[in-house]
Amino acid sequence: MALPMTLFSALLGLLQKENIINIDFLGISLGFIFICIAVVGFLVMIYIANLRMDAILYARTVNGIRKYFFDNAKTDLRQNFV
């Protein structure tokens, strides 16, 4: 996993020595890319939390409906679970 960053830094060092690349522009562009990645990661985290809350709301609703019918049943349903 660390190999791409190692190769990137080695390549950057070689290009900077030969004055092929401007390090200031690269720093700004990498900063912008990393900020975009952080924003996308934050939005994905919020989306996952929203999915979890939807699942909890669904489970509570279904269990509430199940409890309503269990409590209002004419027959004794508890004997079926023993």
C-alpha positions, -999 to 999 in steps of 0.1 A, spaced: 0 0 0 29 24 7 46 17 -27 27 43 -47 34 71 -23 71 61 -21 73 61 -59 55 94 -61 79 111 -36 109 96 -54 97 108 -88 89 142 -73 124 145 -59 139 137 -93 117 161 -111 124 189 -86 162 184 -89 160 189 -127 137 219 -123 110 202 -145 82 207 -121 72 237 -99 68 225 -63 44 254 -53 19 245 -80 21 208 -70 15 216 -34 -16 237 -41 -30 211 -65 -24 182 -40 -39 203 -12 -70 208 -33 -72 172 -42 -69 161 -5 -95 186 6 -119 172 -21 -112 136 -9 -119 147 27 -152 164 18 -163 133 -2 -154 111 27 -174 132 51 -204 131 29 -201 93 26 -200 91 64 -231 112 67 -249 90 41 -239 58 60 -252 73 92 -285 82 75 -288 46 62 -283 33 98 -310 56 111 -334 45 84 -328 9 93 -334 16 130 -366 35 122 -378 6 100 -371 -20 127 -389 0 154 -419 5 131 -421 -32 122 -417 -43 158 -444 -18 169 -468 -32 144 -460 -67 154 -465 -59 191 -499 -42 183 -512 -74 166 -497 -96 192 -513 -77 221 -547 -75 204 -549 -111 192 -580 -130 203 -561 -163 209 -533 -168 233 -502 -167 211 -478 -172 240 -486 -210 241 -472 -213 206 -437 -200 217 -432 -225 246 
